């Protein structure tokens, strides 16, 4: 049975700022008061920096030499020469996504779409990646994903496409829980148990659809929900409708940003964690691995000699000698194993390689932008179902349908309504929404013919339980097709950080702002 949900709050419409602790302020430009129902009702949330989503750790950005920790190029790929770039602050998963995390995903699909076998099947990891012609790995095929002994191990057999789908699903579940915990949305069964007669939507929650005012319940206590639930109805809503408050908006800062795959630059920056070796912008010592030192063993007195990650130490040596296993693991290890790096991230080397968001190109280091480098932009817009109402077209899972962007700028109203051709820019050149191959010197028709690299080739990094120590270096890079899977590749998620780039200002010098001299009163 699909989960039935409705919008439900208490209190008068929206002017209480959804419990965000808004203060009554006055516009510095017009003199009109904020958060005042008698003065138009324009609401302004308290200016706070939101906490990271569940499972995430803040990573303070900065400049670093991408590829700078690569001491040698054993494969002679020449695809990651040193290049200084800047990575903005962001959030990243403390650990790799585990089997139990993926099991929660599968359970949700099964519970909400019990008759959609295709949806469930497409979300299943490929457990057959364990099979080798000359190796007996059938026990892993049967047990690795579902047996509780492996529930804290990293999920494997996940394609880049599946990882991206999971990140989008995770966004919606986190934001749905935020709304439930604040009493803005409650489960249908909860209301039914209290004797309330409720009709509700059976459409799964989607963040973008909700923020666009398209996710609505049918009623509470037999009464139809008033139009106040739609943000387009206006800030004041309909007077006289009790027990109703407007839904959360982007401006409230309540909902989390989207989970996603980290970019290659973000992943490498987070893995190196040079912040632990830095004092007043001076890096005391570089790193070859996510930990300090030149080797793969701990230099700490209490743990001296212990292997810092699980990897293949030599040909035929995946775990060391019985009685004194070198890394305490034969294949993968639990996601919270060994010591975290200076950012607090576990297993940024070894265990499993990890997908990143970038499309692979050998010469990316020459073409990256200095700030927030990334290759893989494919600009998509949410399809508008009704231009007049501004509603999005939805697929059968309640998600907005996305399609290639048609313009490089905001469209005019005439263009949006199809009265003007937007496929050409001001220069007359056709607009290209897919920039994964931007600046490529190879003819697109030769992809897959004279080269194995194409727009579906995605980067993975970090080394795995079955790789040599060379691949544990954060600067190394390899690629697979986005629909391929492996027993050595998993992933973790990232999230954009909004607001100030500085995470911790305690003990740091800063300017003290003088009191404003501007007049805010209208005379």
KOLVEXNU-344145 format. One line per field, with one value per residue (C-alpha): residue number from 1; residue in one letter; x, y, z. Coordinates in Angstrom, 3 decimals. Example, Ala and Ser with C-alpha at 12.3 -4.5 7.8 and 13.67 -1.06 7.14 Angstrom:
2
k 1 2 .
r a s .
u 12.300 13.670 .
v -4.500 -1.060 .
w 7.800 7.140 .
END
This chain:
523
k 1 2 3 4 5 6 7 8 9 10 11 12 13 14 15 16 17 18 19 20 21 22 23 24 25 26 27 28 29 30 31 32 33 34 35 36 37 38 39 40 41 42 43 44 45 46 47 48 49 50 51 52 53 54 55 56 57 58 59 60 61 62 63 64 65 66 67 68 69 70 71 72 73 74 75 76 77 78 79 80 81 82 83 84 85 86 87 88 89 90 91 92 93 94 95 96 97 98 99 100 101 102 103 104 105 106 107 108 109 110 111 112 113 114 115 116 117 118 119 120 121 122 123 124 125 126 127 128 129 130 131 132 133 134 135 136 137 138 139 140 141 142 143 144 145 146 147 148 149 150 151 152 153 154 155 156 157 158 159 160 161 162 163 164 165 166 167 168 169 170 171 172 173 174 175 176 177 178 179 180 181 182 183 184 185 186 187 188 189 190 191 192 193 194 195 196 197 198 199 200 201 202 203 204 205 206 207 208 209 210 211 212 213 214 215 216 217 218 219 220 221 222 223 224 225 226 227 228 229 230 231 232 233 234 235 236 237 238 239 240 241 242 243 244 245 246 247 248 249 250 251 252 253 254 255 256 257 258 259 260 261 262 263 264 265 266 267 268 269 270 271 272 273 274 275 276 277 278 279 280 281 282 283 284 285 286 287 288 289 290 291 292 293 294 295 296 297 298 299 300 301 302 303 304 305 306 307 308 309 310 311 312 313 314 315 316 317 318 319 320 321 322 323 324 325 326 327 328 329 330 331 332 333 334 335 336 337 338 339 340 341 342 343 344 345 346 347 348 349 350 351 352 353 354 355 356 357 358 359 360 361 362 363 364 365 366 367 368 369 370 371 372 373 374 375 376 377 378 379 380 381 382 383 384 385 386 387 388 389 390 391 392 393 394 395 396 397 398 399 400 401 402 403 404 405 406 407 408 409 410 411 412 413 414 415 416 417 418 419 420 421 422 423 424 425 426 427 428 429 430 431 432 433 434 435 436 437 438 439 440 441 442 443 444 445 446 447 448 449 450 451 452 453 454 455 456 457 458 459 460 461 462 463 464 465 466 467 468 469 470 471 472 473 474 475 476 477 478 479 480 481 482 483 484 485 486 487 488 489 490 491 492 493 494 495 496 497 498 499 500 501 502 503 504 505 506 507 508 509 510 511 512 513 514 515 516 517 518 519 520 521 522 523 .
r x x x x x x x x x x x x x x x x x x x x x x x x x x x x x x x x x x x x x x x x x x x x x x x x x x x x x x x x x x x x x x x x x x x x x x x x x x x x x x x x x x x x x x x x x x x x x x x x x x x x x x x x x x x x x x x x x x x x x x x x x x x x x x x x x x x x x x x x x x x x x x x x x x x x x x x x x x x x x x x x x x x x x x x x x x x x x x x x x x x x x x x x x x x x x x x x x x x x x x x x x x x x x x x x x x x x x x x x x x x x x x x x x x x x x x x x x x x x x x x x x x x x x x x x x x x x x x x x x x x x x x x x x x x x x x x x x x x x x x x x x x x x x x x x x x x x x x x x x x x x x x x x x x x x x x x x x x x x x x x x x x x x x x x x x x x x x x x x x x x x x x x x x x x x x x x x x x x x x x x x x x x x x x x x x x x x x x x x x x x x x x x x x x x x x x x x x x x x x x x x x x x x x x x x x x x x x x x x x x x x x x x x x x x x x x x x x x x x x x x x x x x x x x x x x x x x x x x x x x x x x x x x x x x x x x x x x x x x x x x x x x x x x x x x x x x x x x x x x x x x x x x x x x x x x x x x x x x x x x x x x x x .
u 0.000 1.327 2.047 -0.650 0.421 -1.243 -0.208 -1.158 -0.188 -1.618 -1.751 -2.652 -1.284 2.406 3.022 4.668 7.513 6.992 8.690 11.949 12.405 11.881 12.166 10.043 12.381 11.995 13.072 16.170 14.981 11.274 10.691 7.928 7.910 8.665 6.570 3.627 0.190 -1.173 1.528 1.290 2.590 5.975 7.888 11.645 13.251 15.945 19.356 20.954 23.293 21.484 22.998 24.217 21.801 21.876 25.179 27.093 30.206 31.084 34.168 35.633 36.770 39.915 42.655 44.796 46.897 44.700 46.857 49.654 49.891 50.510 54.192 54.317 52.173 52.510 49.949 51.548 48.116 49.331 45.770 46.204 48.996 49.204 46.727 45.833 42.081 39.631 36.883 34.014 32.829 30.417 29.116 30.155 29.060 31.117 31.091 30.354 26.722 26.235 24.155 21.668 21.288 20.534 18.187 16.149 15.897 14.709 12.177 10.719 10.265 8.647 6.326 5.242 5.194 4.421 3.169 6.006 8.529 10.533 11.241 12.402 14.440 16.245 17.244 18.732 22.550 24.247 25.367 26.760 29.802 31.307 31.539 34.971 35.661 38.525 37.344 34.676 32.716 29.161 28.709 29.135 26.607 24.053 24.912 26.782 23.794 21.209 22.866 22.990 26.683 27.364 24.814 27.479 29.671 29.714 27.124 28.743 27.455 26.004 26.215 26.773 23.181 21.855 23.976 22.536 18.979 19.649 20.906 17.689 15.560 17.537 16.891 13.151 13.139 15.235 13.047 9.865 11.103 11.923 8.334 6.948 9.109 7.855 4.219 3.781 3.135 1.801 1.182 -2.351 -2.357 -1.463 -4.550 -6.792 -5.804 -7.138 -10.533 -10.064 -11.698 -9.121 -8.763 -5.186 -2.884 -1.037 1.675 5.205 6.762 9.091 11.003 10.741 7.049 6.364 8.247 6.258 3.003 1.863 1.971 -1.292 -3.665 -7.395 -8.725 -8.803 -11.865 -13.937 -13.210 -11.325 -7.930 -8.189 -6.208 -3.816 -1.718 -0.591 2.222 0.776 -2.327 -0.409 1.161 -2.001 -4.144 -7.861 -8.933 -11.154 -9.580 -8.328 -5.697 -3.932 -0.482 1.187 3.698 7.435 9.111 12.686 12.973 12.351 15.618 13.943 14.509 17.900 19.758 19.886 22.106 24.343 27.586 30.671 32.695 36.143 37.775 35.614 36.361 40.139 40.171 38.159 40.300 43.589 42.248 45.185 43.401 44.988 48.472 47.793 48.446 47.575 47.450 50.869 50.843 53.458 53.612 52.009 50.252 50.417 47.406 44.466 46.671 50.023 53.291 54.907 53.665 50.489 51.111 50.276 53.097 51.219 52.860 49.715 48.860 52.310 52.565 48.831 47.658 45.615 43.232 42.265 43.867 45.835 49.309 50.944 50.071 48.048 47.956 44.513 44.463 47.805 48.615 46.048 46.412 47.773 45.725 47.385 44.196 41.637 39.592 39.447 37.183 35.526 35.350 32.561 32.174 33.304 36.675 40.248 40.864 39.054 41.104 41.475 38.045 36.497 35.819 36.232 37.756 38.714 41.382 40.768 37.599 35.844 36.537 33.893 31.942 32.198 29.995 32.520 32.589 36.064 38.392 42.148 42.860 40.378 43.190 44.023 40.444 38.956 37.842 39.895 36.832 34.759 36.116 33.730 33.188 29.771 27.328 24.201 21.724 18.161 14.932 11.796 9.123 6.316 2.904 0.866 2.681 -0.188 -0.178 3.563 3.026 5.553 4.798 5.259 6.220 4.376 6.540 5.538 8.847 9.232 10.043 13.332 14.268 17.181 17.413 16.483 18.212 21.344 19.456 16.114 13.469 11.064 7.377 6.852 9.674 8.337 4.977 6.577 5.966 9.679 12.402 14.908 17.160 19.517 21.407 22.040 24.876 22.627 24.536 22.489 22.326 24.016 22.644 25.141 28.639 30.210 32.358 33.086 36.442 36.859 39.173 37.862 35.018 31.922 31.380 34.674 33.612 33.489 35.264 38.795 38.482 36.775 36.044 32.677 30.079 28.950 32.442 32.446 35.357 35.880 38.591 40.047 41.364 39.643 40.148 41.419 43.773 47.459 48.549 49.234 45.487 44.980 46.462 43.545 44.891 44.690 41.698 40.037 36.746 33.916 30.739 27.902 25.820 28.669 29.144 31.976 32.653 35.285 33.185 30.705 29.898 29.104 27.001 27.745 25.614 26.054 26.754 24.796 25.858 29.253 32.197 33.775 32.727 34.421 35.262 36.134 39.549 39.993 40.490 37.517 36.246 33.710 30.974 30.055 26.449 24.638 24.084 21.348 17.853 15.127 12.137 9.755 9.017 .
v 0.000 3.392 5.780 8.435 11.903 15.267 18.770 19.584 22.398 24.336 28.055 30.957 31.176 31.629 34.909 33.184 32.266 28.535 28.697 29.930 32.582 35.517 38.949 41.909 43.924 46.906 47.052 49.219 50.165 50.887 51.246 48.604 46.136 42.478 39.656 41.954 40.717 44.269 45.518 43.155 40.030 39.808 37.214 37.191 34.236 34.588 34.785 31.555 29.033 25.687 22.565 19.833 17.081 13.651 11.816 14.841 16.614 20.239 20.632 24.131 24.889 26.570 26.443 23.367 21.825 19.270 16.337 17.715 14.627 12.340 11.408 9.144 8.089 4.305 3.886 6.665 8.193 11.778 12.750 14.517 17.063 19.626 22.467 24.947 25.322 26.564 24.411 26.178 24.883 21.956 18.979 15.364 12.008 10.878 7.325 5.478 4.530 1.136 -1.949 -1.010 2.449 0.865 -1.632 1.285 2.602 -0.753 -1.091 2.333 1.436 -1.883 -0.254 2.685 0.960 -2.701 -3.406 -1.673 -4.474 -2.529 0.320 -2.118 -4.224 -1.207 -0.130 -3.528 -3.610 -6.024 -8.710 -10.756 -8.465 -10.852 -13.649 -14.480 -17.402 -18.675 -17.625 -19.003 -15.890 -17.269 -16.730 -12.988 -13.088 -14.571 -12.787 -9.521 -7.244 -8.666 -10.626 -8.590 -9.473 -7.146 -4.417 -1.841 -2.647 -0.343 -1.147 -2.266 -3.249 0.260 2.097 5.841 6.187 4.298 6.395 9.565 8.224 7.351 10.880 12.366 9.921 10.700 14.419 13.868 11.546 13.937 16.930 14.938 14.005 17.652 18.620 15.763 16.591 20.195 19.103 20.549 17.107 14.057 10.477 9.505 6.665 9.081 11.167 8.136 6.783 9.982 9.555 12.201 11.585 12.433 12.108 12.478 12.252 8.996 10.705 10.331 13.525 15.370 18.474 20.387 19.594 20.651 23.954 24.669 24.343 21.168 18.737 19.114 17.072 16.970 17.854 17.640 16.595 16.354 19.955 20.734 22.339 26.051 27.651 29.051 25.892 27.067 29.672 31.245 32.145 34.971 35.606 36.672 33.704 33.576 35.113 32.995 29.643 28.310 25.637 26.363 27.682 28.113 25.448 25.901 27.996 28.209 31.564 29.942 27.980 24.930 22.339 20.883 21.330 18.409 15.434 14.647 12.991 15.070 16.560 15.118 18.264 18.169 14.496 14.916 18.011 16.270 13.124 15.018 17.050 19.455 21.566 19.284 20.247 23.967 26.909 30.449 29.367 27.719 24.001 22.429 19.125 17.622 14.281 11.216 9.577 10.897 10.540 12.163 10.407 8.691 5.167 3.176 2.314 4.310 6.297 6.912 5.300 3.426 2.108 2.055 -0.312 -0.796 -0.555 2.638 1.236 -2.085 -2.717 -5.364 -5.223 -7.474 -10.136 -12.770 -10.757 -9.277 -9.658 -10.710 -13.786 -15.564 -14.579 -11.143 -9.825 -6.692 -4.676 -6.874 -7.378 -9.844 -7.926 -4.675 -3.481 -1.697 1.893 3.185 1.424 2.619 6.253 9.183 11.844 15.391 16.348 13.408 11.319 7.546 5.336 8.023 5.503 1.789 -0.202 0.766 3.194 5.916 7.430 11.188 13.384 14.216 12.947 11.643 13.436 12.946 16.673 17.987 19.441 21.838 22.962 23.180 26.557 27.795 28.011 24.917 22.866 20.298 18.555 17.068 19.941 18.892 21.714 20.530 22.379 21.114 20.736 23.282 21.661 24.851 28.131 30.204 28.354 27.633 23.944 21.223 18.082 14.989 11.408 8.437 8.664 12.251 13.751 16.687 15.675 17.204 18.052 19.778 23.504 25.595 28.894 30.196 32.930 33.649 33.485 36.297 35.640 35.334 32.804 30.808 30.590 29.343 32.519 33.072 30.587 30.208 27.565 30.265 32.761 36.424 35.487 33.156 30.069 27.124 26.693 23.552 22.209 19.330 20.603 17.338 17.443 21.169 22.027 18.464 18.163 14.700 14.419 13.171 10.573 8.890 8.208 4.480 3.897 5.236 5.907 4.259 7.640 9.255 11.364 8.364 7.775 8.719 9.149 7.049 7.532 6.281 2.756 -0.380 -3.583 -5.163 -2.368 -1.708 1.211 3.423 3.874 5.050 8.390 10.871 12.318 9.051 8.706 6.022 5.730 3.370 3.785 5.223 2.044 -0.311 -1.829 -3.396 -5.187 -2.517 0.625 2.286 5.940 8.634 11.774 15.480 18.605 22.282 24.598 27.835 31.088 31.863 29.724 29.908 27.056 27.913 31.527 30.971 32.387 33.922 37.601 39.373 42.869 44.307 46.019 49.529 50.442 51.325 55.031 54.456 55.712 53.026 55.161 56.813 60.423 .
w 0.000 -0.938 1.888 2.088 3.110 3.527 4.464 8.026 10.364 13.235 13.731 11.500 7.990 7.457 9.219 12.151 9.799 10.400 13.770 12.308 14.953 12.595 14.100 13.073 10.866 8.630 5.009 4.611 1.124 1.561 5.301 5.222 8.098 7.513 8.993 9.699 8.633 8.783 6.457 3.498 5.187 3.438 5.458 5.976 7.728 10.336 8.673 9.863 8.295 7.945 9.446 7.097 6.106 7.779 7.353 6.064 7.330 6.481 4.286 4.318 0.794 -0.416 -2.993 -3.637 -6.364 -8.052 -9.088 -6.925 -4.716 -7.682 -7.469 -10.502 -13.456 -13.555 -16.330 -18.423 -18.909 -18.532 -17.609 -14.279 -14.339 -11.559 -11.679 -8.925 -8.452 -5.829 -4.349 -2.536 0.832 0.673 2.633 2.131 3.506 6.467 5.094 1.909 1.313 2.967 2.250 4.958 3.413 0.066 1.715 3.057 -0.500 -1.852 0.970 0.234 -3.430 -2.548 -0.033 -2.169 -5.555 -4.792 -8.305 -10.157 -10.528 -13.097 -10.667 -7.989 -10.416 -11.843 -8.321 -7.414 -7.279 -9.644 -7.193 -10.078 -10.160 -7.593 -10.133 -11.529 -13.894 -11.724 -8.259 -5.912 -4.978 -5.036 -1.261 -1.847 -4.694 -2.289 0.963 0.506 -0.138 2.255 5.066 8.321 8.716 5.766 6.500 7.419 4.422 1.386 -1.261 -4.523 -7.946 -8.272 -11.573 -11.807 -12.972 -9.924 -7.570 -9.075 -8.710 -5.068 -4.323 -5.715 -3.713 -0.551 -0.990 -1.015 1.978 4.083 3.236 3.789 7.256 8.016 7.210 9.279 12.281 12.177 11.987 8.508 7.086 8.915 7.929 6.980 9.513 12.307 11.665 11.186 14.591 16.154 14.544 11.871 8.539 5.948 2.217 1.060 -1.902 -2.506 -4.518 -3.095 -1.802 -4.156 -3.069 -6.355 -6.764 -3.172 -3.517 -6.675 -4.747 -6.515 -3.583 -1.700 0.464 -0.110 3.304 7.097 9.097 5.944 4.888 1.737 2.345 1.520 -1.243 1.378 1.000 -2.417 -2.222 -5.371 -3.334 -1.691 1.684 3.481 2.418 3.165 6.412 8.602 7.708 11.025 11.655 8.393 7.611 4.260 3.171 3.465 0.781 -0.423 1.331 4.717 4.634 6.152 3.445 2.609 -0.652 -3.068 -2.360 -5.347 -6.349 -5.486 -8.319 -8.965 -7.564 -4.430 -3.874 -4.278 -2.063 0.660 0.480 0.877 3.813 3.732 6.355 8.928 7.693 7.327 9.605 8.502 4.847 5.067 4.264 6.521 4.659 1.586 1.486 -0.709 0.929 2.991 6.072 6.847 6.135 3.175 3.783 4.283 7.956 11.059 12.626 15.884 18.913 20.013 16.544 14.986 12.040 11.475 7.868 7.356 4.714 3.171 -0.196 -2.066 -0.589 -3.196 -5.745 -3.931 -0.675 -0.037 3.751 5.193 7.263 9.426 13.083 12.182 9.267 7.937 7.333 9.156 5.976 3.101 0.721 1.797 5.401 7.320 6.178 9.561 9.635 10.190 11.101 9.455 7.720 9.048 7.695 9.541 6.426 6.546 3.852 1.366 0.353 0.026 0.741 -2.506 -5.300 -5.445 -8.305 -8.791 -10.938 -13.676 -17.223 -17.999 -20.375 -20.490 -20.862 -18.288 -16.164 -19.026 -19.531 -16.033 -14.703 -11.750 -9.504 -8.737 -11.660 -13.114 -16.430 -16.968 -17.279 -19.109 -18.580 -18.029 -17.307 -15.607 -18.248 -17.819 -18.074 -17.795 -18.444 -17.054 -13.737 -13.715 -12.967 -13.782 -15.744 -13.547 -14.268 -12.764 -9.625 -8.896 -10.008 -12.402 -15.953 -17.065 -20.624 -22.397 -21.770 -24.790 -24.003 -22.328 -20.471 -18.883 -21.567 -22.280 -21.672 -25.422 -25.700 -22.774 -24.513 -27.732 -29.698 -30.405 -31.378 -28.510 -30.054 -31.324 -29.214 -29.937 -32.277 -34.268 -33.107 -31.905 -28.141 -26.835 -23.541 -23.345 -22.501 -21.394 -24.531 -24.360 -25.993 -27.233 -30.196 -31.075 -33.561 -31.762 -34.473 -33.523 -29.918 -29.373 -32.673 -32.257 -28.517 -25.567 -24.008 -24.621 -22.844 -20.790 -19.364 -15.657 -13.249 -10.138 -7.524 -4.258 -4.739 -3.450 -1.477 -4.703 -5.812 -5.129 -2.938 -5.969 -6.518 -2.927 -3.922 -4.198 -7.455 -9.401 -11.685 -13.751 -15.595 -16.465 -18.465 -16.410 -16.700 -15.737 -12.281 -10.319 -7.031 -6.362 -6.892 -4.506 -3.774 -1.249 -1.591 -1.327 -0.917 -1.721 1.201 1.115 2.719 4.210 3.114 6.569 8.834 12.118 12.942 16.627 17.454 14.013 13.263 11.734 11.079 13.463 11.500 12.723 13.305 10.098 9.459 6.909 7.718 7.566 8.592 6.159 7.115 .
END
